Amino acid sequence: MIGRLNHVAIAVPDLEAATAVYRDTLGAKVSPPQAEPDHGVTVVFVELDNTKIELLHPLGEDSPIAGFLAKNKSGGMHHVCYEVDDIIAARDHLKSQGAKILGDGEPKIGAHKKPVLFLHPKDFNGTLVELEQV
């Protein structure tokens, strides 16, 4: 059901500093910051040959990333994102297996302008999982 790893998301307390580490220290290609108000984040994508790193920074006080950073002051891995061909079929299969879909269970449009869903970490070894339809 799941395809390739689309990205690993890292919550960061300072987006500019984190971007500089990947761009200047590690020599990676990075995108400009992109505000995603529907998700309460600003993102920067670090482009790698085989996947991406998504740097997440809170966009507003109500951002879920603000809560994550309150508990993890230095930031850290927030979620992994896997690609799926059909997000509705994937959702329905996962629900039939007892997995909890976060939110209202309906896909939202993510930072790549494609449908996404998040799966509860308790069902996936303590890791928040995002599915993105490709």
DSSP file (Angstrom, degrees, kcal/mol; ACC not computed):
  #  RESIDUE AA STRUCTURE BP1 BP2  ACC     N-H-->O    O-->H-N    N-H-->O    O-->H-N    TCO  KAPPA ALPHA  PHI   PSI    X-CA   Y-CA   Z-CA
    1    1 A M              0   0    0      0, 0.0    84,-0.5     0, 0.0     2,-0.2   0.000 360.0 360.0 360.0 -52.0    0.0    0.0    0.0
    2    2 A I        -     0   0    0     82,-0.1    82,-0.2     1,-0.1     3,-0.1  -0.513 360.0-165.8 -79.7 148.0    2.6    2.6    0.9
    3    3 A G        -     0   0    0     80,-3.7    -1,-0.1     1,-0.3    81,-0.1   0.155  44.0 -22.0-102.7-138.8    5.1    3.7   -1.7
    4    4 A R  S    S-     0   0    0      1,-0.1    79,-2.3    78,-0.1     2,-0.5  -0.246  71.7 -93.9 -74.2 160.7    8.3    5.6   -1.4
    5    5 A L  E     -A   82   0A   0     77,-0.2    77,-0.2     1,-0.2    -1,-0.1  -0.645  37.8-172.7 -71.4 119.7    9.3    7.9    1.5
    6    6 A N  E     -     0   0A   0     75,-2.8    46,-0.9    -2,-0.5     2,-0.3   0.926  57.8 -31.1 -82.8 -49.0    8.2   11.4    0.5
    7    7 A H  E     -Ab  81  52A   0     74,-1.2    74,-2.8    44,-0.2     2,-0.5  -0.992  42.3-128.0-163.1 162.4    9.8   13.3    3.3
    8    8 A V  E     -Ab  80  53A   0     44,-1.6    46,-2.7    -2,-0.3     2,-0.4  -0.984  32.0-144.1-112.6 128.4   10.9   13.4    6.9
    9    9 A A  E     -Ab  79  54A   0     70,-3.1    69,-3.3    -2,-0.5    70,-1.1  -0.810  13.7-169.2-101.2 133.3    9.6   16.4    8.8
   10   10 A I  E     -Ab  77  55A   0     44,-3.1    46,-2.9    -2,-0.4     2,-0.3  -0.982  16.5-139.5-122.3 122.4   11.6   18.1   11.5
   11   11 A A  E     -Ab  76  56A   0     65,-2.7    65,-2.0    -2,-0.5    46,-0.2  -0.651  25.9-169.5 -78.3 134.1   10.1   20.8   13.8
   12   12 A V        -     0   0    0     44,-3.1     3,-0.2    -2,-0.3    63,-0.2  -0.978  28.4-149.7-130.9 139.5   12.5   23.7   14.3
   13   13 A P  S    S+     0   0    0      0, 0.0     2,-0.4     0, 0.0    -1,-0.1   0.741  97.2  35.7 -76.9 -22.1   12.5   26.6   16.7
   14   14 A D     >  -     0   0    0      1,-0.1     4,-2.5     2,-0.0     5,-0.2  -0.881  66.0-173.6-135.2  99.8   14.4   28.9   14.3
   15   15 A L  H  > S+     0   0    0     -2,-0.4     4,-2.6    -3,-0.2     5,-0.2   0.882  85.5  51.4 -64.3 -40.5   13.5   28.3   10.6
   16   16 A E  H  > S+     0   0    0      2,-0.2     4,-2.1     1,-0.2    -1,-0.2   0.921 112.7  45.3 -63.9 -44.2   16.2   30.7    9.3
   17   17 A A  H  > S+     0   0    0      2,-0.2     4,-1.8     1,-0.2    -2,-0.2   0.911 114.0  48.8 -66.6 -42.1   18.9   29.0   11.3
   18   18 A A  H  X S+     0   0    0     -4,-2.5     4,-1.8     1,-0.2    -2,-0.2   0.909 110.7  50.8 -64.9 -41.2   17.8   25.5   10.4
   19   19 A T  H  X S+     0   0    0     -4,-2.6     4,-2.8     1,-0.2     5,-0.2   0.910 108.3  53.0 -60.9 -42.3   17.6   26.4    6.7
   20   20 A A  H  X>S+     0   0    0     -4,-2.1     4,-2.9     1,-0.2     5,-1.2   0.872 104.8  55.5 -62.4 -37.5   21.2   27.8    6.9
   21   21 A V  I  X>S+     0   0    0     -4,-1.8     5,-2.2     3,-0.2     4,-0.6   0.949 114.3  38.9 -60.6 -48.1   22.5   24.6    8.4
   22   22 A Y  I  <5S+     0   0    0     -4,-1.8     6,-3.0     3,-0.2    -2,-0.2   0.907 125.3  37.9 -69.8 -40.8   21.1   22.5    5.5
   23   23 A R  I  <5S+     0   0    0     -4,-2.8     4,-0.3     4,-0.2    -3,-0.2   0.959 130.4  23.7 -74.9 -52.8   22.0   25.1    2.8
   24   24 A D  I  <5S+     0   0    0     -4,-2.9    -3,-0.2    -5,-0.2    -2,-0.1   0.897 130.9  34.1 -88.0 -43.3   25.4   26.5    4.0
   25   25 A T  I  <<S+     0   0    0     -5,-1.2    -3,-0.2    -4,-0.6    -4,-0.1   0.922 131.5  29.0 -80.2 -45.6   26.8   23.7    6.3
   26   26 A L  S   <S-     0   0    0     -5,-2.2    -3,-0.2    -6,-0.2    -4,-0.1   0.573  98.7-129.3 -94.9  -9.2   25.5   20.6    4.4
   27   27 A G        +     0   0    0     -4,-0.3    -4,-0.2    -6,-0.3     2,-0.2   0.769  52.3 152.8  71.9  26.8   25.4   22.2    0.9
   28   28 A A        -     0   0    0     -6,-3.0     2,-0.5    -7,-0.1    -1,-0.2  -0.513  50.7-110.9 -89.0 157.2   21.8   21.1    0.2
   29   29 A K  E     -C   47   0A   0     18,-0.7    18,-2.7    -2,-0.2     2,-0.3  -0.753  40.9-170.4 -82.4 128.8   19.3   22.8   -2.1
   30   30 A V  E     -C   46   0A   0     -2,-0.5    16,-0.2    16,-0.2   -11,-0.0  -0.923  16.6-127.9-124.5 149.2   16.5   24.4   -0.1
   31   31 A S        -     0   0    0     14,-2.3     3,-0.1    -2,-0.3     0, 0.0  -0.417  36.0 -94.5 -83.7 164.7   13.2   26.0   -1.0
   32   32 A P        -     0   0    0      0, 0.0    13,-0.3     0, 0.0    -1,-0.1  -0.433  58.4 -81.8 -68.6 157.2   12.1   29.4    0.0
   33   33 A P        -     0   0    0      0, 0.0     2,-0.4     0, 0.0    11,-0.2  -0.355  47.4-159.6 -60.8 142.1    9.9   29.4    3.1
   34   34 A Q  E     -D   43   0A   0      9,-2.5     9,-2.6    -3,-0.1     2,-0.3  -0.975   9.6-138.9-130.8 115.6    6.2   28.6    2.3
   35   35 A A  E     -D   42   0A   0     -2,-0.4     7,-0.3     7,-0.2    24,-0.0  -0.576  14.9-172.5 -74.9 133.9    3.4   29.6    4.7
   36   36 A E  E >>> +D   41   0A   0      5,-3.3     3,-1.8    -2,-0.3     5,-1.5  -0.712   7.5 175.0-124.8  77.5    0.7   26.9    5.1
   37   37 A P  T 345S+     0   0    0      0, 0.0     3,-0.3     0, 0.0    -1,-0.1   0.796  75.6  62.0 -59.1 -31.1   -2.0   28.6    7.1
   38   38 A D  T 345S+     0   0    0      1,-0.2    72,-0.0     2,-0.1    -2,-0.0   0.753 115.0  34.5 -66.0 -21.7   -4.4   25.7    6.9
   39   39 A H  T <45S-     0   0    0     -3,-1.8    -1,-0.2     2,-0.2     3,-0.1   0.435 109.6-120.8-110.5  -3.5   -1.9   23.6    8.7
   40   40 A G  T  <5S+     0   0    0     -4,-0.9    19,-2.4    -3,-0.3    25,-0.3   0.802  74.2 104.8  71.4  29.8   -0.5   26.3   11.0
   41   41 A V  E   < -DE  36  58A   0     -5,-1.5    -5,-3.3    17,-0.3     2,-0.4  -0.937  61.8-141.2-138.6 159.1    3.1   26.0    9.7
   42   42 A T  E     -DE  35  57A   0     15,-2.7    15,-2.0    -2,-0.3     2,-0.3  -0.982  33.7-162.1-112.0 135.1    5.7   27.6    7.6
   43   43 A V  E     -DE  34  56A   0     -9,-2.6    -9,-2.5    -2,-0.4     2,-0.4  -0.881  20.4-169.3-122.6 150.9    7.8   25.0    5.7
   44   44 A V  E     - E   0  55A   0     11,-1.6    11,-3.1    -2,-0.3     2,-0.5  -0.995  19.7-144.4-129.5 132.0   11.1   24.8    3.9
   45   45 A F  E     - E   0  54A   0     -2,-0.4   -14,-2.3   -13,-0.3     2,-0.6  -0.864   1.6-153.3-101.3 130.1   11.9   21.8    1.8
   46   46 A V  E     -CE  30  53A   0      7,-3.3     7,-1.9    -2,-0.5     2,-0.5  -0.905  20.9-140.6 -97.5 117.1   15.4   20.4    1.7
   47   47 A E  E     +CE  29  52A   0    -18,-2.7   -18,-0.7    -2,-0.6     2,-0.3  -0.701  25.9 174.8 -88.3 121.5   15.8   18.7   -1.7
   48   48 A L        -     0   0    0      3,-2.1   -20,-0.0    -2,-0.5    -2,-0.0  -0.788  42.9-109.1-117.0 164.7   17.8   15.4   -1.7
   49   49 A D  S    S+     0   0    0     -2,-0.3    -1,-0.1     1,-0.2     3,-0.1   0.877 116.4  25.3 -60.6 -38.1   18.3   12.9   -4.5
   50   50 A N  S    S-     0   0    0      1,-0.1     2,-0.3    -3,-0.0    -1,-0.2   0.530 132.5 -18.7-109.3  -7.1   16.1   10.3   -2.9
   51   51 A T        -     0   0    0    -47,-0.0    -3,-2.1    -5,-0.0     2,-0.3  -0.912  65.9 -99.8-170.6-166.2   13.7   12.2   -0.7
   52   52 A K  E     -bE   7  47A   0    -46,-0.9   -44,-1.6    -2,-0.3     2,-0.5  -0.940  12.5-139.7-133.0 157.4   13.1   15.5    1.1
   53   53 A I  E     -bE   8  46A   0     -7,-1.9    -7,-3.3    -2,-0.3     2,-0.6  -0.980  19.8-152.5-110.8 131.5   13.5   16.9    4.5
   54   54 A E  E     -bE   9  45A   0    -46,-2.7   -44,-3.1    -2,-0.5     2,-0.6  -0.926   2.6-154.4-108.1 116.1   10.6   19.2    5.6
   55   55 A L  E     -bE  10  44A   0    -11,-3.1   -11,-1.6    -2,-0.6     2,-0.4  -0.809  15.0-159.6 -89.5 124.7   11.6   21.9    8.1
   56   56 A L  E     +bE  11  43A   0    -46,-2.9   -44,-3.1    -2,-0.6   -13,-0.2  -0.890  14.4 175.8-111.6 133.5    8.5   22.9   10.1
   57   57 A H  E     - E   0  42A   0    -15,-2.0   -15,-2.7    -2,-0.4     9,-0.1  -0.994  38.7 -97.1-133.9 141.6    8.1   26.1   12.0
   58   58 A P  E     - E   0  41A   0      0, 0.0     2,-0.6     0, 0.0   -17,-0.3  -0.256  24.2-158.0 -60.0 140.6    4.9   27.4   13.8
   59   59 A L  S    S-     0   0    0    -19,-2.4     3,-0.2     1,-0.2     2,-0.1  -0.853  70.5 -15.8-116.5  90.2    2.7   29.8   12.0
   60   60 A G  S >  S-     0   0    0     -2,-0.6     3,-1.2     1,-0.1     6,-0.2  -0.119  87.9 -77.6  96.1 162.4    0.9   31.5   14.8
   61   61 A E  T 3  S+     0   0    0      1,-0.3    -1,-0.1    -3,-0.1     6,-0.0   0.727 124.8  58.9 -70.9 -23.2    0.3   30.6   18.5
   62   62 A D  T 3  S+     0   0    0     -3,-0.2    -1,-0.3     4,-0.1    -2,-0.1   0.386  76.8 126.5 -88.1   4.2   -2.3   27.9   17.7
   63   63 A S    X>  -     0   0    0     -3,-1.2     4,-1.1     1,-0.2     3,-0.6  -0.353  64.3-135.8 -63.0 137.0    0.1   25.9   15.5
   64   64 A P  H 3> S+     0   0    0      0, 0.0     4,-1.7     0, 0.0    -1,-0.2   0.787 107.7  60.9 -62.2 -24.5    0.4   22.2   16.4
   65   65 A I  H 3> S+     0   0    0    -25,-0.3     4,-2.8     2,-0.2     5,-0.2   0.824  95.2  60.5 -72.0 -30.3    4.1   22.7   15.9
   66   66 A A  H <> S+     0   0    0     -3,-0.6     4,-1.7     2,-0.2    -1,-0.2   0.920 106.1  47.3 -60.6 -42.7    4.1   25.3   18.7
   67   67 A G  H  X S+     0   0    0     -4,-1.1     4,-1.1     2,-0.2    -2,-0.2   0.898 111.4  50.6 -63.9 -40.9    2.9   22.7   21.1
   68   68 A F  H  X S+     0   0    0     -4,-1.7     4,-1.5     1,-0.2     3,-0.5   0.925 111.7  47.5 -62.0 -45.1    5.5   20.2   19.9
   69   69 A L  H  < S+     0   0    0     -4,-2.8    -1,-0.2     1,-0.2    -2,-0.2   0.785 103.0  62.6 -70.2 -26.3    8.3   22.8   20.3
   70   70 A A  H  < S+     0   0    0     -4,-1.7     3,-0.3     1,-0.2    -1,-0.2   0.855 113.6  36.0 -63.6 -32.9    7.0   23.6   23.8
   71   71 A K  H  < S+     0   0    0     -4,-1.1     2,-0.4    -3,-0.5    -2,-0.2   0.702 126.6  39.4 -89.4 -22.8    7.8   20.0   24.8
   72   72 A N    ><  -     0   0    0     -4,-1.5     3,-2.3    -5,-0.1    -1,-0.2  -0.751  69.4-176.5-130.5  81.3   10.9   19.7   22.6
   73   73 A K  T 3  S+     0   0    0     -2,-0.4    -1,-0.1     1,-0.3     3,-0.1   0.776  83.8  45.6 -55.8 -33.9   12.8   23.1   22.9
   74   74 A S  T 3  S-     0   0    0      1,-0.3    -1,-0.3   -62,-0.1     2,-0.2   0.496 111.8-123.7 -87.7  -3.4   15.5   22.2   20.4
   75   75 A G    <   -     0   0    0     -3,-2.3    -1,-0.3    -6,-0.2     2,-0.3  -0.489  35.9-178.2  89.8-167.4   13.1   20.7   17.9
   76   76 A G  E     -A   11   0A   0    -65,-2.0   -65,-2.7    -2,-0.2     2,-0.2  -0.897  40.2 -30.8 154.6 178.5   13.2   17.2   16.5
   77   77 A M  E     +A   10   0A   0     -2,-0.3   -67,-0.3   -67,-0.2     3,-0.1  -0.410  48.5 176.8 -63.7 129.0   11.7   14.7   14.1
   78   78 A H  E     -     0   0A   0    -69,-3.3    50,-0.5     1,-0.4     2,-0.3   0.840  55.0 -26.7-101.8 -47.8    7.9   15.4   13.9
   79   79 A H  E     -Af   9 128A   0    -70,-1.1   -70,-3.1    48,-0.1    -1,-0.4  -0.985  46.8-124.4-160.3 166.9    6.7   12.9   11.3
   80   80 A V  E     -Af   8 129A   0     48,-1.8    50,-2.9    -2,-0.3     2,-0.5  -0.931  23.7-147.7-115.5 147.1    7.5   10.7    8.3
   81   81 A C  E     -Af   7 130A   0    -74,-2.8   -75,-2.8    -2,-0.4   -74,-1.2  -0.966  11.7-170.6-121.6 125.2    5.5   11.0    5.0
   82   82 A Y  E     -Af   5 131A   0     48,-2.6    50,-2.3    -2,-0.5     2,-0.3  -0.865  22.2-121.4-111.0 146.8    4.8    8.0    2.7
   83   83 A E  E     - f   0 132A   0    -79,-2.3   -80,-3.7    -2,-0.4     2,-0.3  -0.621  27.0-174.6 -85.2 144.9    3.3    8.2   -0.7
   84   84 A V  E     - f   0 133A   0     48,-2.4    50,-2.3    -2,-0.3     3,-0.2  -0.974  26.6-139.3-134.6 151.4    0.1    6.3   -1.6
   85   85 A D  S    S+     0   0    0    -84,-0.5     2,-0.4    -2,-0.3    -1,-0.1   0.874  97.3  22.8 -75.7 -38.0   -1.6    5.9   -5.0
   86   86 A D     >  -     0   0    0    -85,-0.2     4,-2.4     1,-0.1    -1,-0.3  -0.908  64.2-169.2-136.1 103.5   -5.2    6.3   -3.6
   87   87 A I  H  > S+     0   0    0     -2,-0.4     4,-2.6    -3,-0.2     5,-0.1   0.824  88.6  51.7 -67.5 -32.3   -5.5    8.1   -0.3
   88   88 A I  H  > S+     0   0    0      2,-0.2     4,-2.7     1,-0.2    -1,-0.2   0.930 111.8  46.1 -70.0 -44.7   -9.2    7.1    0.2
   89   89 A A  H  > S+     0   0    0      2,-0.2     4,-2.3     1,-0.2    -2,-0.2   0.905 114.4  49.1 -62.7 -40.4   -8.5    3.4   -0.4
   90   90 A A  H  X S+     0   0    0     -4,-2.4     4,-2.7     2,-0.2    -2,-0.2   0.934 112.0  48.7 -63.9 -45.6   -5.5    3.7    1.9
   91   91 A R  H  X S+     0   0    0     -4,-2.6     4,-2.8     1,-0.2     5,-0.2   0.940 112.4  47.7 -58.4 -48.9   -7.6    5.4    4.6
   92   92 A D  H  X S+     0   0    0     -4,-2.7     4,-1.9     1,-0.2    -1,-0.2   0.887 112.8  48.6 -63.6 -39.7  -10.4    2.9    4.3
   93   93 A H  H  X S+     0   0    0     -4,-2.3     4,-1.1    -5,-0.2    -1,-0.2   0.938 112.3  48.4 -63.8 -46.7   -7.9    0.0    4.5
   94   94 A L  H ><>S+     0   0    0     -4,-2.7     5,-2.5     1,-0.2     3,-0.6   0.912 110.7  50.7 -62.1 -42.9   -6.2    1.4    7.5
   95   95 A K  H ><5S+     0   0    0     -4,-2.8     3,-1.5     1,-0.2    -1,-0.2   0.888 106.8  54.8 -61.8 -38.5   -9.5    2.1    9.3
   96   96 A S  H 3<5S+     0   0    0     -4,-1.9    -1,-0.2     1,-0.3    -2,-0.2   0.744 107.0  52.1 -66.7 -21.4  -10.5   -1.5    8.7
   97   97 A Q  T <<5S-     0   0    0     -4,-1.1    -1,-0.3    -3,-0.6    -2,-0.2   0.414 125.5-103.1 -93.0   0.2   -7.3   -2.6   10.4
   98   98 A G  T < 5 +     0   0    0     -3,-1.5    -3,-0.2     1,-0.3     2,-0.2   0.516  70.0 147.9  94.3   5.9   -8.1   -0.4   13.4
   99   99 A A      < -     0   0    0     -5,-2.5     2,-0.5    -6,-0.2    -1,-0.3  -0.504  45.9-125.8 -75.7 143.5   -5.7    2.5   12.7
  100  100 A K        -     0   0    0     -2,-0.2    20,-2.5    20,-0.2     2,-0.5  -0.796  15.1-151.7 -93.6 125.7   -6.8    5.9   13.9
  101  101 A I  B     -G  119   0A   0     -2,-0.5    18,-0.2    18,-0.2     2,-0.1  -0.827  22.5-126.5 -91.9 130.6   -6.9    8.7   11.3
  102  102 A L  S >  S+     0   0    0     16,-2.8     3,-1.1    -2,-0.5    16,-0.3  -0.338  70.4   9.8 -77.0 160.3   -6.4   12.1   12.9
  103  103 A G  T 3  S-     0   0    0      1,-0.2    -2,-0.1     2,-0.1    14,-0.0  -0.430 128.2 -30.7  73.1-146.9   -8.8   15.0   12.4
  104  104 A D  T 3  S-     0   0    0      2,-0.2    -1,-0.2    -2,-0.1    -2,-0.1   0.410  84.7-111.2 -88.4   3.3  -12.1   14.4   10.7
  105  105 A G  S <  S+     0   0    0     -3,-1.1    -2,-0.1     1,-0.3    -3,-0.1   0.414  82.4 117.6  84.5  -2.6  -10.7   11.5    8.6
  106  106 A E  S    S-     0   0    0      1,-0.1    -1,-0.3    -4,-0.1    -2,-0.2  -0.811  71.9-105.8 -98.9 139.1  -11.0   13.5    5.4
  107  107 A P        -     0   0    0      0, 0.0     2,-0.3     0, 0.0    10,-0.2  -0.266  32.4-158.3 -60.0 146.1   -7.9   14.3    3.4
  108  108 A K  E     -H  116   0A   0      8,-2.3     8,-3.0     6,-0.1     2,-0.5  -0.805  29.2 -98.3-116.1 162.7   -6.7   17.9    3.4
  109  109 A I  E     -H  115   0A   0     -2,-0.3   -71,-0.1     6,-0.2     2,-0.0  -0.749  46.2-156.5 -85.5 124.5   -4.5   19.6    0.8
  110  110 A G    >   -     0   0    0      4,-3.0     3,-2.1    -2,-0.5    -1,-0.1  -0.113  36.5 -77.4 -92.1-171.0   -0.8   19.5    2.0
  111  111 A A  T 3  S+     0   0    0      1,-0.3    -2,-0.0     2,-0.1   -68,-0.0   0.729 130.0  54.4 -63.2 -24.6    2.3   21.6    1.2
  112  112 A H  T 3  S-     0   0    0      2,-0.2    -1,-0.3     3,-0.0    -3,-0.0   0.316 118.6-111.7 -90.6   9.0    2.8   19.8   -2.1
  113  113 A K  S <  S+     0   0    0     -3,-2.1    -2,-0.1     1,-0.3    -4,-0.1   0.809  83.0 115.6  64.8  31.9   -0.8   20.7   -3.1
  114  114 A K  S    S-     0   0    0     -6,-0.1    -4,-3.0     1,-0.0    -1,-0.3  -0.903  76.8 -85.2-126.4 156.4   -1.8   17.0   -2.9
  115  115 A P  E     -H  109   0A   0      0, 0.0    18,-2.5     0, 0.0     2,-0.3  -0.360  51.0-178.4 -64.5 137.6   -4.3   15.3   -0.5
  116  116 A V  E     -HI 108 132A   0     -8,-3.0    -8,-2.3    16,-0.2     2,-0.3  -0.954  15.3-171.8-135.7 155.0   -2.8   14.2    2.8
  117  117 A L  E     - I   0 131A   0     14,-1.8    14,-2.9    -2,-0.3     2,-0.4  -0.967  16.2-139.0-137.8 152.9   -3.9   12.4    6.0
  118  118 A F  E     - I   0 130A   0    -16,-0.3   -16,-2.8    -2,-0.3     2,-0.4  -0.937  11.6-148.9-115.9 142.1   -2.2   11.9    9.3
  119  119 A L  E     -GI 101 129A   0     10,-3.2    10,-1.4    -2,-0.4   -18,-0.2  -0.874  30.3 -99.5-111.4 140.1   -2.2    8.6   11.3
  120  120 A H    >   -     0   0    0    -20,-2.5     3,-1.4    -2,-0.4     4,-0.4  -0.298  24.6-134.4 -61.9 134.1   -2.1    8.5   15.1
  121  121 A P  G > >S+     0   0    0      0, 0.0     5,-2.1     0, 0.0     3,-1.6   0.799  99.7  68.8 -59.7 -30.0    1.4    7.7   16.4
  122  122 A K  G 3 5S+     0   0    0      1,-0.3     3,-0.4     4,-0.2    -2,-0.1   0.784 100.6  49.2 -63.4 -23.7    0.1    5.1   18.9
  123  123 A D  G < 5S+     0   0    0     -3,-1.4    -1,-0.3     1,-0.2    -3,-0.1   0.553 111.9  49.1 -88.2  -8.2   -0.7    2.8   16.0
  124  124 A F  T X 5S-     0   0    0     -3,-1.6     3,-1.5    -4,-0.4    -1,-0.2  -0.342 124.7 -81.9-133.7  52.7    2.7    3.2   14.3
  125  125 A N  T 3 5S-     0   0    0     -3,-0.4    -3,-0.2     1,-0.3     3,-0.1   0.811  91.9 -52.6  57.4  36.1    5.4    2.6   17.0
  126  126 A G  T 3 <S+     0   0    0     -5,-2.1     2,-0.5     1,-0.2    -1,-0.3   0.597 109.6 122.1  80.8  11.2    5.2    6.1   18.4
  127  127 A T    <   -     0   0    0     -3,-1.5     2,-0.4    -6,-0.7    -1,-0.2  -0.927  62.0-131.2-113.2 126.8    5.7    7.8   15.0
  128  128 A L  E     -f   79   0A   0    -50,-0.5   -48,-1.8    -2,-0.5     2,-0.4  -0.603  30.4-157.1 -69.0 128.2    3.3   10.3   13.5
  129  129 A V  E     -fI  80 119A   0    -10,-1.4   -10,-3.2    -2,-0.4     2,-0.4  -0.933  10.6-163.5-115.9 132.1    2.7    9.2    9.9
  130  130 A E  E     -fI  81 118A   0    -50,-2.9   -48,-2.6    -2,-0.4     2,-0.4  -0.923   6.2-156.2-107.9 138.1    1.5   11.3    7.0
  131  131 A L  E     -fI  82 117A   0    -14,-2.9   -14,-1.8    -2,-0.4     2,-0.4  -0.949   8.9-168.8-110.6 136.5    0.2    9.8    3.8
  132  132 A E  E     -fI  83 116A   0    -50,-2.3   -48,-2.4    -2,-0.4     2,-0.3  -0.990  19.3-130.7-127.5 127.7    0.3   11.8    0.6
  133  133 A Q  E      f   84   0A   0    -18,-2.5   -48,-0.2    -2,-0.4   -47,-0.1  -0.582 360.0 360.0 -75.1 133.9   -1.5   10.8   -2.6
  134  134 A V              0   0    0    -50,-2.3   -49,-0.2    -2,-0.3    -1,-0.1   0.383 360.0 360.0-112.4 360.0    0.8   11.0   -5.6
